[in-house]
Amino acid sequence: MYSKETGEVVAIDGPGVLPTTVTTTPCPDIYHQWSEKANSWVEKADAAQLRLQNKRNTVGILSRMQMLSQLEISLGKNKEALVEAAENALSGVELIKIRNYILETQNFSLGNDNWWAFLTDVLHLDEKQIFNFWNEAIHI
């Protein structure tokens, strides 16, 4: 038996009628929730966003050299050009954060929301491009 609320296995002691809070169907993954109307597990409305966030958080980290080298190889932009792009598109705290990230961080992470926003909104990279060059940079 599985909890309709969490999808976790629930122990049922003894025979009898099953509680309405459980189902015999396992939850496919963390991107599903129980629907009483459908009487089954349905994908969450924000499943695509949750999958992307999970992928960003689990892809690992790149060293400074790996990330900056791959950006220059892939986009033809060295760190000075990246800072210039940030200065042209951002201001205030957002600019300070991303400029310092580019110039000072030792490890890059796609889980960093500011970095992700810079890659997507300022450099206009799509998800596929980002993960492709991330995978290429691992080998630098």
N, CA, C and O atoms as CSV, one atom per row, in Angstrom:
chain,resi,resn,atom,element,x,y,z
A,1,MET,N,N,0.826,-1.172,0.000
A,1,MET,CA,C,0.000,0.000,0.000
A,1,MET,C,C,0.886,1.257,0.000
A,1,MET,O,O,2.002,1.264,0.520
A,2,TYR,N,N,0.341,2.308,-0.601
A,2,TYR,CA,C,1.086,3.554,-0.744
A,2,TYR,C,C,0.228,4.736,-0.301
A,2,TYR,O,O,-0.962,4.808,-0.609
A,3,SER,N,N,0.838,5.639,0.411
A,3,SER,CA,C,0.160,6.843,0.857
A,3,SER,C,C,-0.185,7.711,-0.345
A,3,SER,O,O,0.670,7.964,-1.193
A,4,LYS,N,N,-1.420,8.165,-0.422
A,4,LYS,CA,C,-1.825,9.054,-1.502
A,4,LYS,C,C,-1.213,10.443,-1.319
A,4,LYS,O,O,-1.074,11.201,-2.280
A,5,GLU,N,N,-0.856,10.762,-0.105
A,5,GLU,CA,C,-0.280,12.083,0.175
A,5,GLU,C,C,1.201,12.154,-0.193
A,5,GLU,O,O,1.660,13.141,-0.769
A,6,THR,N,N,1.945,11.094,0.147
A,6,THR,CA,C,3.400,11.138,-0.047
A,6,THR,C,C,3.927,10.139,-1.067
A,6,THR,O,O,5.037,10.302,-1.573
A,7,GLY,N,N,3.145,9.102,-1.378
A,7,GLY,CA,C,3.605,8.051,-2.278
A,7,GLY,C,C,4.447,6.994,-1.591
A,7,GLY,O,O,4.849,6.012,-2.215
A,8,GLU,N,N,4.716,7.189,-0.312
A,8,GLU,CA,C,5.553,6.249,0.432
A,8,GLU,C,C,4.783,4.981,0.789
A,8,GLU,O,O,3.556,4.979,0.881
A,9,VAL,N,N,5.542,3.903,0.987
A,9,VAL,CA,C,4.951,2.630,1.381
A,9,VAL,C,C,4.338,2.781,2.776
A,9,VAL,O,O,4.935,3.366,3.680
A,10,VAL,N,N,3.136,2.238,2.917
A,10,VAL,CA,C,2.420,2.283,4.191
A,10,VAL,C,C,2.110,0.851,4.602
A,10,VAL,O,O,1.601,0.063,3.805
A,11,ALA,N,N,2.416,0.527,5.835
A,11,ALA,CA,C,2.097,-0.807,6.358
A,11,ALA,C,C,0.648,-0.825,6.836
A,11,ALA,O,O,0.202,0.060,7.567
A,12,ILE,N,N,-0.067,-1.846,6.406
A,12,ILE,CA,C,-1.452,-2.025,6.833
A,12,ILE,C,C,-1.488,-3.266,7.708
A,12,ILE,O,O,-1.105,-4.355,7.283
A,13,ASP,N,N,-1.952,-3.086,8.930
A,13,ASP,CA,C,-2.013,-4.206,9.883
A,13,ASP,C,C,-3.366,-4.888,9.816
A,13,ASP,O,O,-4.397,-4.312,10.163
A,14,GLY,N,N,-3.333,-6.108,9.368
A,14,GLY,CA,C,-4.517,-6.941,9.403
A,14,GLY,C,C,-5.453,-6.757,8.226
A,14,GLY,O,O,-5.341,-5.800,7.460
A,15,PRO,N,N,-6.391,-7.707,8.097
A,15,PRO,CA,C,-7.359,-7.670,6.999
A,15,PRO,C,C,-8.421,-6.603,7.251
A,15,PRO,O,O,-8.548,-6.073,8.355
A,16,GLY,N,N,-9.171,-6.308,6.208
A,16,GLY,CA,C,-10.251,-5.349,6.339
A,16,GLY,C,C,-10.262,-4.362,5.189
A,16,GLY,O,O,-9.544,-4.503,4.199
A,17,VAL,N,N,-11.086,-3.381,5.357
A,17,VAL,CA,C,-11.233,-2.347,4.334
A,17,VAL,C,C,-10.022,-1.414,4.395
A,17,VAL,O,O,-9.581,-1.013,5.472
A,18,LEU,N,N,-9.506,-1.085,3.234
A,18,LEU,CA,C,-8.351,-0.181,3.177
A,18,LEU,C,C,-8.776,1.246,3.507
A,18,LEU,O,O,-9.868,1.676,3.135
A,19,PRO,N,N,-7.922,1.970,4.198
A,19,PRO,CA,C,-8.218,3.385,4.448
A,19,PRO,C,C,-8.260,4.154,3.123
A,19,PRO,O,O,-7.591,3.772,2.162
A,20,THR,N,N,-9.024,5.210,3.072
A,20,THR,CA,C,-9.136,6.009,1.843
A,20,THR,C,C,-7.864,6.808,1.560
A,20,THR,O,O,-7.731,7.403,0.491
A,21,THR,N,N,-6.943,6.822,2.501
A,21,THR,CA,C,-5.697,7.586,2.337
A,21,THR,C,C,-4.596,6.794,1.647
A,21,THR,O,O,-3.485,7.298,1.485
A,22,VAL,N,N,-4.890,5.543,1.233
A,22,VAL,CA,C,-3.880,4.710,0.588
A,22,VAL,C,C,-4.387,4.175,-0.742
A,22,VAL,O,O,-5.586,4.163,-1.019
A,23,THR,N,N,-3.427,3.729,-1.560
A,23,THR,CA,C,-3.728,3.109,-2.847
A,23,THR,C,C,-2.806,1.907,-3.020
A,23,THR,O,O,-1.769,1.801,-2.365
A,24,THR,N,N,-3.198,1.021,-3.897
A,24,THR,CA,C,-2.349,-0.143,-4.189
A,24,THR,C,C,-1.362,0.162,-5.317
A,24,THR,O,O,-0.491,-0.655,-5.616
A,25,THR,N,N,-1.493,1.322,-5.935
A,25,THR,CA,C,-0.650,1.707,-7.059
A,25,THR,C,C,0.535,2.545,-6.573
A,25,THR,O,O,0.335,3.564,-5.913
A,26,PRO,N,N,1.761,2.130,-6.890
A,26,PRO,CA,C,2.921,2.933,-6.459
A,26,PRO,C,C,3.002,4.252,-7.231
A,26,PRO,O,O,2.608,4.336,-8.395
A,27,CYS,N,N,3.509,5.254,-6.568
A,27,CYS,CA,C,3.733,6.554,-7.208
A,27,CYS,C,C,4.911,6.413,-8.173
A,27,CYS,O,O,5.968,5.925,-7.772
A,28,PRO,N,N,4.759,6.826,-9.431
A,28,PRO,CA,C,5.836,6.649,-10.411
A,28,PRO,C,C,7.131,7.369,-10.051
A,28,PRO,O,O,8.219,6.826,-10.243
A,29,ASP,N,N,7.016,8.585,-9.532
A,29,ASP,CA,C,8.210,9.368,-9.186
A,29,ASP,C,C,7.783,10.608,-8.402
A,29,ASP,O,O,6.598,10.803,-8.129
A,30,ILE,N,N,8.745,11.429,-8.050
A,30,ILE,CA,C,8.460,12.608,-7.232
A,30,ILE,C,C,7.717,13.694,-8.007
A,30,ILE,O,O,7.305,14.697,-7.424
A,31,TYR,N,N,7.546,13.508,-9.291
A,31,TYR,CA,C,6.878,14.511,-10.120
A,31,TYR,C,C,5.388,14.223,-10.299
A,31,TYR,O,O,4.719,14.850,-11.120
A,32,HIS,N,N,4.884,13.278,-9.530
A,32,HIS,CA,C,3.467,12.911,-9.573
A,32,HIS,C,C,2.798,13.162,-8.230
A,32,HIS,O,O,3.448,13.201,-7.186
A,33,GLN,N,N,1.477,13.331,-8.288
A,33,GLN,CA,C,0.669,13.461,-7.077
A,33,GLN,C,C,-0.632,12.696,-7.293
A,33,GLN,O,O,-1.045,12.448,-8.426
A,34,TRP,N,N,-1.259,12.332,-6.198
A,34,TRP,CA,C,-2.495,11.567,-6.303
A,34,TRP,C,C,-3.646,12.489,-6.676
A,34,TRP,O,O,-3.770,13.590,-6.139
A,35,SER,N,N,-4.486,12.032,-7.600
A,35,SER,CA,C,-5.698,12.743,-7.980
A,35,SER,C,C,-6.897,11.867,-7.637
A,35,SER,O,O,-7.070,10.786,-8.199
A,36,GLU,N,N,-7.708,12.336,-6.723
A,36,GLU,CA,C,-8.929,11.592,-6.377
A,36,GLU,C,C,-9.868,11.551,-7.583
A,36,GLU,O,O,-10.521,10.539,-7.836
A,37,LYS,N,N,-9.928,12.649,-8.317
A,37,LYS,CA,C,-10.813,12.728,-9.484
A,37,LYS,C,C,-10.441,11.673,-10.521
A,37,LYS,O,O,-11.309,10.976,-11.046
A,38,ALA,N,N,-9.133,11.560,-10.816
A,38,ALA,CA,C,-8.671,10.569,-11.799
A,38,ALA,C,C,-8.495,9.196,-11.173
A,38,ALA,O,O,-8.372,8.198,-11.884
A,39,ASN,N,N,-8.483,9.138,-9.846
A,39,ASN,CA,C,-8.242,7.913,-9.092
A,39,ASN,C,C,-6.914,7.269,-9.520
A,39,ASN,O,O,-6.804,6.053,-9.679
A,40,SER,N,N,-5.909,8.146,-9.699
A,40,SER,CA,C,-4.589,7.664,-10.088
A,40,SER,C,C,-3.561,8.757,-9.831
A,40,SER,O,O,-3.898,9.885,-9.474
A,41,TRP,N,N,-2.303,8.390,-10.020
A,41,TRP,CA,C,-1.225,9.363,-9.918
A,41,TRP,C,C,-1.195,10.174,-11.204
A,41,TRP,O,O,-1.245,9.610,-12.297
A,42,VAL,N,N,-1.115,11.483,-11.080
A,42,VAL,CA,C,-1.035,12.372,-12.235
A,42,VAL,C,C,0.204,13.251,-12.091
A,42,VAL,O,O,0.654,13.541,-10.982
A,43,GLU,N,N,0.739,13.664,-13.222
A,43,GLU,CA,C,1.918,14.513,-13.180
A,43,GLU,C,C,1.552,15.874,-12.589
A,43,GLU,O,O,0.504,16.440,-12.900
A,44,LYS,N,N,2.427,16.381,-11.738
A,44,LYS,CA,C,2.222,17.692,-11.135
A,44,LYS,C,C,2.254,18.763,-12.211
A,44,LYS,O,O,2.927,18.605,-13.230
A,45,ALA,N,N,1.536,19.838,-11.992
A,45,ALA,CA,C,1.473,20.929,-12.968
A,45,ALA,C,C,2.855,21.519,-13.236
A,45,ALA,O,O,3.144,21.942,-14.355
A,46,ASP,N,N,3.700,21.547,-12.223
A,46,ASP,CA,C,5.041,22.132,-12.381
A,46,ASP,C,C,6.133,21.070,-12.536
A,46,ASP,O,O,7.290,21.316,-12.198
A,47,ALA,N,N,5.773,19.914,-13.037
A,47,ALA,CA,C,6.724,18.797,-13.162
A,47,ALA,C,C,7.919,19.148,-14.039
A,47,ALA,O,O,9.050,18.797,-13.702
A,48,ALA,N,N,7.695,19.824,-15.140
A,48,ALA,CA,C,8.813,20.174,-16.035
A,48,ALA,C,C,9.805,21.089,-15.316
A,48,ALA,O,O,11.017,20.906,-15.431
A,49,GLN,N,N,9.293,22.067,-14.581
A,49,GLN,CA,C,10.164,22.979,-13.837
A,49,GLN,C,C,10.905,22.232,-12.728
A,49,GLN,O,O,12.084,22.494,-12.489
A,50,LEU,N,N,10.232,21.316,-12.057
A,50,LEU,CA,C,10.868,20.525,-11.000
A,50,LEU,C,C,11.964,19.633,-11.574
A,50,LEU,O,O,13.024,19.487,-10.966
A,51,ARG,N,N,11.719,19.037,-12.734
A,51,ARG,CA,C,12.733,18.202,-13.389
A,51,ARG,C,C,13.963,19.035,-13.764
A,51,ARG,O,O,15.101,18.612,-13.561
A,52,LEU,N,N,13.712,20.217,-14.309
A,52,LEU,CA,C,14.822,21.094,-14.682
A,52,LEU,C,C,15.620,21.500,-13.448
A,52,LEU,O,O,16.850,21.463,-13.465
A,53,GLN,N,N,14.928,21.885,-12.379
A,53,GLN,CA,C,15.631,22.284,-11.160
A,53,GLN,C,C,16.453,21.127,-10.613
A,53,GLN,O,O,17.587,21.324,-10.174
A,54,ASN,N,N,15.898,19.931,-10.634
A,54,ASN,CA,C,16.626,18.750,-10.168
A,54,ASN,C,C,17.859,18.499,-11.033
A,54,ASN,O,O,18.935,18.197,-10.517
A,55,LYS,N,N,17.700,18.624,-12.338
A,55,LYS,CA,C,18.831,18.426,-13.257
A,55,LYS,C,C,19.914,19.465,-13.001
A,55,LYS,O,O,21.101,19.138,-12.967
A,56,ARG,N,N,19.504,20.713,-12.822
A,56,ARG,CA,C,20.472,21.778,-12.532
A,56,ARG,C,C,21.225,21.503,-11.232
A,56,ARG,O,O,22.435,21.712,-11.152
A,57,ASN,N,N,20.506,21.037,-10.224
A,57,ASN,CA,C,21.111,20.816,-8.913
A,57,ASN,C,C,22.001,19.576,-8.855
A,57,ASN,O,O,22.862,19.477,-7.981
A,58,THR,N,N,21.804,18.636,-9.769
A,58,THR,CA,C,22.547,17.376,-9.687
A,58,THR,C,C,23.619,17.221,-10.763
A,58,THR,O,O,24.317,16.207,-10.789
A,59,VAL,N,N,23.764,18.206,-11.651
A,59,VAL,CA,C,24.730,18.088,-12.741
A,59,VAL,C,C,26.168,18.212,-12.232
A,59,VAL,O,O,27.106,17.855,-12.943
A,60,GLY,N,N,26.343,18.702,-11.035
A,60,GLY,CA,C,27.679,18.827,-10.464
A,60,GLY,C,C,28.221,20.237,-10.610
A,60,GLY,O,O,27.489,21.177,-10.916
A,61,ILE,N,N,29.506,20.359,-10.387
A,61,ILE,CA,C,30.140,21.671,-10.466
A,61,ILE,C,C,31.273,21.638,-11.493
A,61,ILE,O,O,31.825,20.582,-11.802
A,62,LEU,N,N,31.596,22.801,-12.001
A,62,LEU,CA,C,32.740,22.943,-12.885
A,62,LEU,C,C,33.743,23.874,-12.222
A,62,LEU,O,O,33.369,24.817,-11.525
A,63,SER,N,N,34.999,23.599,-12.444
A,63,SER,CA,C,36.033,24.514,-11.952
A,63,SER,C,C,35.965,25.808,-12.757
A,63,SER,O,O,35.369,25.869,-13.833
A,64,ARG,N,N,36.573,26.801,-12.219
A,64,ARG,CA,C,36.666,28.099,-12.882
A,64,ARG,C,C,37.252,27.950,-14.293
A,64,ARG,O,O,36.715,28.495,-15.258
A,65,MET,N,N,38.336,27.219,-14.396
A,65,MET,CA,C,39.005,27.017,-15.675
A,65,MET,C,C,38.095,26.283,-16.668
A,65,MET,O,O,38.032,26.659,-17.839
A,66,GLN,N,N,37.398,25.250,-16.216
A,66,GLN,CA,C,36.509,24.503,-17.099
A,66,GLN,C,C,35.388,25.390,-17.646
A,66,GLN,O,O,35.137,25.414,-18.851
A,67,MET,N,N,34.722,26.114,-16.754
A,67,MET,CA,C,33.571,26.924,-17.157
A,67,MET,C,C,33.983,28.054,-18.077
A,67,MET,O,O,33.393,28.233,-19.142
A,68,LEU,N,N,34.985,28.816,-17.683
A,68,LEU,CA,C,35.386,29.969,-18.491
A,68,LEU,C,C,35.990,29.536,-19.818
A,68,LEU,O,O,35.770,30.191,-20.837
A,69,SER,N,N,36.739,28.455,-19.825
A,69,SER,CA,C,37.298,27.950,-21.078
A,69,SER,C,C,36.188,27.508,-22.024
A,69,SER,O,O,36.218,27.833,-23.211
A,70,GLN,N,N,35.215,26.773,-21.510
A,70,GLN,CA,C,34.141,26.279,-22.369
A,70,GLN,C,C,33.284,27.414,-22.902
A,70,GLN,O,O,32.857,27.367,-24.056
A,71,LEU,N,N,33.023,28.433,-22.092
A,71,LEU,CA,C,32.259,29.574,-22.587
A,71,LEU,C,C,33.011,30.285,-23.712
A,71,LEU,O,O,32.412,30.728,-24.692
A,72,GLU,N,N,34.316,30.385,-23.558
A,72,GLU,CA,C,35.099,31.036,-24.602
A,72,GLU,C,C,35.152,30.174,-25.864
A,72,GLU,O,O,35.063,30.692,-26.977
A,73,ILE,N,N,35.297,28.865,-25.689
A,73,ILE,CA,C,35.310,27.958,-26.840
A,73,ILE,C,C,33.949,27.964,-27.535
A,73,ILE,O,O,33.879,28.066,-28.760
A,74,SER,N,N,32.878,27.857,-26.766
A,74,SER,CA,C,31.532,27.741,-27.336
A,74,SER,C,C,30.964,29.055,-27.842
A,74,SER,O,O,30.305,29.091,-28.882
A,75,LEU,N,N,31.215,30.129,-27.115
A,75,LEU,CA,C,30.576,31.403,-27.434
A,75,LEU,C,C,31.536,32.477,-27.925
A,75,LEU,O,O,31.112,33.526,-28.409
A,76,GLY,N,N,32.839,32.206,-27.796
A,76,GLY,CA,C,33.812,33.220,-28.175
A,76,GLY,C,C,33.870,34.382,-27.206
A,76,GLY,O,O,34.313,35.472,-27.570
A,77,LYS,N,N,33.425,34.164,-25.969
A,77,LYS,CA,C,33.403,35.221,-24.962
A,77,LYS,C,C,34.336,34.865,-23.818
A,77,LYS,O,O,34.136,33.864,-23.130
A,78,ASN,N,N,35.363,35.693,-23.616
A,78,ASN,CA,C,36.230,35.496,-22.457
A,78,ASN,C,C,35.578,36.162,-21.243
A,78,ASN,O,O,34.497,36.740,-21.356
A,79,LYS,N,N,36.233,36.082,-20.091
A,79,LYS,CA,C,35.583,36.590,-18.881
A,79,LYS,C,C,35.328,38.091,-18.952
A,79,LYS,O,O,34.336,38.572,-18.404
A,80,GLU,N,N,36.203,38.836,-19.617
A,80,GLU,CA,C,35.969,40.270,-19.767
A,80,GLU,C,C,34.704,40.529,-20.580
A,80,GLU,O,O,33.927,41.426,-20.253
A,81,ALA,N,N,34.496,39.746,-21.639
A,81,ALA,CA,C,33.291,39.887,-22.460
A,81,ALA,C,C,32.047,39.473,-21.679
A,81,ALA,O,O,30.977,40.051,-21.869
A,82,LEU,N,N,32.178,38.480,-20.803
A,82,LEU,CA,C,31.048,38.072,-19.962
A,82,LEU,C,C,30.676,39.194,-18.996
A,82,LEU,O,O,29.497,39.496,-18.807
A,83,VAL,N,N,31.687,39.806,-18.388
A,83,VAL,CA,C,31.429,40.924,-17.470
A,83,VAL,C,C,30.785,42.075,-18.238
A,83,VAL,O,O,29.852,42.706,-17.743
A,84,GLU,N,N,31.274,42.348,-19.430
A,84,GLU,CA,C,30.700,43.425,-20.248
A,84,GLU,C,C,29.235,43.135,-20.571
A,84,GLU,O,O,28.398,44.035,-20.506
A,85,ALA,N,N,28.921,41.892,-20.915
A,85,ALA,CA,C,27.530,41.512,-21.194
A,85,ALA,C,C,26.664,41.730,-19.962
A,85,ALA,O,O,25.534,42.206,-20.066
A,86,ALA,N,N,27.199,41.377,-18.790
A,86,ALA,CA,C,26.464,41.583,-17.540
A,86,ALA,C,C,26.235,43.068,-17.292
A,86,ALA,O,O,25.136,43.482,-16.922
A,87,GLU,N,N,27.268,43.859,-17.496
A,87,GLU,CA,C,27.154,45.303,-17.265
A,87,GLU,C,C,26.173,45.966,-18.226
A,87,GLU,O,O,25.538,46.959,-17.872
A,88,ASN,N,N,26.044,45.432,-19.425
A,88,ASN,CA,C,25.093,45.974,-20.400
A,88,ASN,C,C,23.653,45.572,-20.110
A,88,ASN,O,O,22.723,46.269,-20.516
A,89,ALA,N,N,23.458,44.461,-19.413
A,89,ALA,CA,C,22.106,43.934,-19.219
A,89,ALA,C,C,21.581,44.059,-17.798
A,89,ALA,O,O,20.369,44.076,-17.586
A,90,LEU,N,N,22.466,44.146,-16.838
A,90,LEU,CA,C,22.056,44.111,-15.430
A,90,LEU,C,C,22.435,45.400,-14.724
A,90,LEU,O,O,23.216,46.203,-15.233
A,91,SER,N,N,21.868,45.577,-13.548
A,91,SER,CA,C,22.231,46.721,-12.714
A,91,SER,C,C,22.026,46.342,-11.252
A,91,SER,O,O,21.440,45.308,-10.932
A,92,GLY,N,N,22.520,47.201,-10.385
A,92,GLY,CA,C,22.307,47.025,-8.959
A,92,GLY,C,C,22.899,45.740,-8.415
A,92,GLY,O,O,23.977,45.304,-8.821
A,93,VAL,N,N,22.174,45.150,-7.494
A,93,VAL,CA,C,22.631,43.952,-6.791
A,93,VAL,C,C,22.847,42.788,-7.745
A,93,VAL,O,O,23.803,42.028,-7.589
A,94,GLU,N,N,21.962,42.638,-8.742
A,94,GLU,CA,C,22.108,41.535,-9.691
A,94,GLU,C,C,23.432,41.632,-10.441
A,94,GLU,O,O,24.110,40.626,-10.648
A,95,LEU,N,N,23.791,42.827,-10.842
A,95,LEU,CA,C,25.060,43.023,-11.541
A,95,LEU,C,C,26.237,42.709,-10.630
A,95,LEU,O,O,27.175,42.020,-11.031
A,96,ILE,N,N,26.185,43.206,-9.428
A,96,ILE,CA,C,27.280,42.965,-8.475
A,96,ILE,C,C,27.472,41.472,-8.251
A,96,ILE,O,O,28.598,40.974,-8.272
A,97,LYS,N,N,26.366,40.759,-8.036
A,97,LYS,CA,C,26.450,39.323,-7.772
A,97,LYS,C,C,27.047,38.565,-8.953
A,97,LYS,O,O,27.940,37.737,-8.769
A,98,ILE,N,N,26.563,38.841,-10.162
A,98,ILE,CA,C,27.032,38.057,-11.307
A,98,ILE,C,C,28.436,38.454,-11.703
A,98,ILE,O,O,29.226,37.600,-12.105
A,99,ARG,N,N,28.767,39.736,-11.599
A,99,ARG,CA,C,30.133,40.170,-11.917
A,99,ARG,C,C,31.125,39.501,-10.969
A,99,ARG,O,O,32.161,39.001,-11.406
A,100,ASN,N,N,30.814,39.489,-9.686
A,100,ASN,CA,C,31.705,38.848,-8.721
A,100,ASN,C,C,31.738,37.335,-8.911
A,100,ASN,O,O,32.772,36.708,-8.681
A,101,TYR,N,N,30.638,36.751,-9.321
A,101,TYR,CA,C,30.611,35.313,-9.600
A,101,TYR,C,C,31.559,34.995,-10.749
A,101,TYR,O,O,32.351,34.057,-10.664
A,102,ILE,N,N,31.479,35.779,-11.825
A,102,ILE,CA,C,32.348,35.564,-12.984
A,102,ILE,C,C,33.817,35.771,-12.612
A,102,ILE,O,O,34.678,34.982,-12.999
A,103,LEU,N,N,34.092,36.822,-11.871
A,103,LEU,CA,C,35.475,37.190,-11.591
A,103,LEU,C,C,36.102,36.452,-10.417
A,103,LEU,O,O,37.326,36.335,-10.349
A,104,GLU,N,N,35.285,35.949,-9.488
A,104,GLU,CA,C,35.854,35.436,-8.245
A,104,GLU,C,C,35.551,33.976,-7.902
A,104,GLU,O,O,36.336,33.339,-7.200
A,105,THR,N,N,34.442,33.441,-8.376
A,105,THR,CA,C,34.086,32.100,-7.916
A,105,THR,C,C,35.114,31.070,-8.373
A,105,THR,O,O,35.695,31.188,-9.452
A,106,GLN,N,N,35.322,30.077,-7.547
A,106,GLN,CA,C,36.236,28.991,-7.894
A,106,GLN,C,C,35.505,27.820,-8.540
A,106,GLN,O,O,36.104,27.030,-9.269
A,107,ASN,N,N,34.197,27.715,-8.264
A,107,ASN,CA,C,33.391,26.614,-8.787
A,107,ASN,C,C,32.063,27.153,-9.300
A,107,ASN,O,O,31.398,27.933,-8.618
A,108,PHE,N,N,31.681,26.739,-10.495
A,108,PHE,CA,C,30.415,27.146,-11.086
A,108,PHE,C,C,29.383,26.042,-10.911
A,108,PHE,O,O,29.690,24.856,-11.027
A,109,SER,N,N,28.150,26.459,-10.629
A,109,SER,CA,C,27.059,25.521,-10.422
A,109,SER,C,C,25.818,26.007,-11.155
A,109,SER,O,O,25.473,27.187,-11.084
A,110,LEU,N,N,25.154,25.114,-11.849
A,110,LEU,CA,C,23.896,25.474,-12.500
A,110,LEU,C,C,22.765,25.599,-11.491
A,110,LEU,O,O,21.690,26.100,-11.819
A,111,GLY,N,N,23.002,25.149,-10.272
A,111,GLY,CA,C,22.030,25.332,-9.200
A,111,GLY,C,C,21.984,26.759,-8.694
A,111,GLY,O,O,21.067,27.129,-7.961
A,112,ASN,N,N,22.963,27.564,-9.076
A,112,ASN,CA,C,22.987,28.971,-8.689
A,112,ASN,C,C,22.002,29.728,-9.575
A,112,ASN,O,O,22.219,29.843,-10.782
A,113,ASP,N,N,20.932,30.240,-8.993
A,113,ASP,CA,C,19.880,30.902,-9.770
A,113,ASP,C,C,20.377,32.131,-10.516
A,113,ASP,O,O,19.931,32.400,-11.632
A,114,ASN,N,N,21.302,32.884,-9.911
A,114,ASN,CA,C,21.837,34.063,-10.593
A,114,ASN,C,C,22.622,33.661,-11.843
A,114,ASN,O,O,22.502,34.301,-12.888
A,115,TRP,N,N,23.422,32.604,-11.734
A,115,TRP,CA,C,24.203,32.137,-12.880
A,115,TRP,C,C,23.284,31.604,-13.968
A,115,TRP,O,O,23.484,31.894,-15.147
A,116,TRP,N,N,22.275,30.823,-13.579
A,116,TRP,CA,C,21.321,30.288,-14.542
A,116,TRP,C,C,20.622,31.432,-15.281
A,116,TRP,O,O,20.484,31.394,-16.503
A,117,ALA,N,N,20.183,32.446,-14.536
A,117,ALA,CA,C,19.508,33.592,-15.153
A,117,ALA,C,C,20.455,34.324,-16.108
A,117,ALA,O,O,20.034,34.776,-17.172
A,118,PHE,N,N,21.722,34.443,-15.735
A,118,PHE,CA,C,22.690,35.092,-16.619
A,118,PHE,C,C,22.838,34.303,-17.922
A,118,PHE,O,O,22.826,34.883,-19.007
A,119,LEU,N,N,22.976,33.001,-17.812
A,119,LEU,CA,C,23.144,32.163,-19.004
A,119,LEU,C,C,21.917,32.222,-19.913
A,119,LEU,O,O,22.047,32.293,-21.135
A,120,THR,N,N,20.728,32.194,-19.312
A,120,THR,CA,C,19.505,32.146,-20.114
A,120,THR,C,C,19.022,33.520,-20.549
A,120,THR,O,O,18.622,33.697,-21.700
A,121,ASP,N,N,19.054,34.492,-19.651
A,121,ASP,CA,C,18.467,35.805,-19.949
A,121,ASP,C,C,19.444,36.784,-20.594
A,121,ASP,O,O,19.050,37.589,-21.437
A,122,VAL,N,N,20.706,36.718,-20.203
A,122,VAL,CA,C,21.692,37.662,-20.735
A,122,VAL,C,C,22.407,37.076,-21.951
A,122,VAL,O,O,22.542,37.741,-22.978
A,123,LEU,N,N,22.862,35.830,-21.832
A,123,LEU,CA,C,23.563,35.200,-22.956
A,123,LEU,C,C,22.604,34.509,-23.930
A,123,LEU,O,O,23.014,34.076,-25.007
A,124,HIS,N,N,21.321,34.406,-23.547
A,124,HIS,CA,C,20.266,33.847,-24.406
A,124,HIS,C,C,20.550,32.404,-24.818
A,124,HIS,O,O,20.335,32.015,-25.966
A,125,LEU,N,N,21.033,31.628,-23.864
A,125,LEU,CA,C,21.261,30.204,-24.097
A,125,LEU,C,C,20.026,29.432,-23.667
A,125,LEU,O,O,19.387,29.774,-22.672
A,126,ASP,N,N,19.694,28.397,-24.412
A,126,ASP,CA,C,18.576,27.564,-23.984
A,126,ASP,C,C,19.108,26.398,-23.152
A,126,ASP,O,O,20.312,26.151,-23.086
A,127,GLU,N,N,18.183,25.702,-22.529
A,127,GLU,CA,C,18.531,24.598,-21.627
A,127,GLU,C,C,19.434,23.569,-22.302
A,127,GLU,O,O,20.420,23.128,-21.712
A,128,LYS,N,N,19.108,23.190,-23.517
A,128,LYS,CA,C,19.895,22.178,-24.225
A,128,LYS,C,C,21.324,22.662,-24.452
A,128,LYS,O,O,22.273,21.911,-24.229
A,129,GLN,N,N,21.484,23.906,-24.892
A,129,GLN,CA,C,22.822,24.453,-25.104
A,129,GLN,C,C,23.636,24.453,-23.816
A,129,GLN,O,O,24.811,24.088,-23.811
A,130,ILE,N,N,23.002,24.864,-22.730
A,130,ILE,CA,C,23.705,24.951,-21.455
A,130,ILE,C,C,24.202,23.574,-21.023
A,130,ILE,O,O,25.367,23.428,-20.654
A,131,PHE,N,N,23.346,22.579,-21.063
A,131,PHE,CA,C,23.759,21.247,-20.624
A,131,PHE,C,C,24.770,20.624,-21.589
A,131,PHE,O,O,25.644,19.870,-21.163
A,132,ASN,N,N,24.659,20.927,-22.870
A,132,ASN,CA,C,25.648,20.420,-23.821
A,132,ASN,C,C,27.029,20.974,-23.543
A,132,ASN,O,O,27.996,20.217,-23.473
A,133,PHE,N,N,27.139,22.296,-23.381
A,133,PHE,CA,C,28.480,22.806,-23.139
A,133,PHE,C,C,28.963,22.474,-21.738
A,133,PHE,O,O,30.169,22.401,-21.505
A,134,TRP,N,N,28.043,22.272,-20.799
A,134,TRP,CA,C,28.431,21.830,-19.454
A,134,TRP,C,C,29.086,20.450,-19.555
A,134,TRP,O,O,30.135,20.207,-18.958
A,135,ASN,N,N,28.457,19.554,-20.313
A,135,ASN,CA,C,29.011,18.204,-20.482
A,135,ASN,C,C,30.349,18.217,-21.228
A,135,ASN,O,O,31.226,17.401,-20.948
A,136,GLU,N,N,30.500,19.133,-22.163
A,136,GLU,CA,C,31.779,19.261,-22.861
A,136,GLU,C,C,32.853,19.802,-21.918
A,136,GLU,O,O,34.003,19.365,-21.963
A,137,ALA,N,N,32.475,20.750,-21.067
A,137,ALA,CA,C,33.442,21.379,-20.158
A,137,ALA,C,C,33.998,20.402,-19.124
A,137,ALA,O,O,35.113,20.580,-18.635
A,138,ILE,N,N,33.239,19.392,-18.798
A,138,ILE,CA,C,33.710,18.385,-17.827
A,138,ILE,C,C,35.024,17.770,-18.284
A,138,ILE,O,O,35.842,17.373,-17.454
A,139,HIS,N,N,35.235,17.685,-19.590
A,139,HIS,CA,C,36.412,17.028,-20.148
A,139,HIS,C,C,37.611,17.966,-20.365
A,139,HIS,O,O,38.656,17.549,-20.863
A,140,ILE,N,N,37.442,19.211,-19.991
A,140,ILE,CA,C,38.557,20.170,-20.140
A,140,ILE,C,C,39.519,20.000,-18.966
A,140,ILE,O,O,40.527,20.703,-18.888
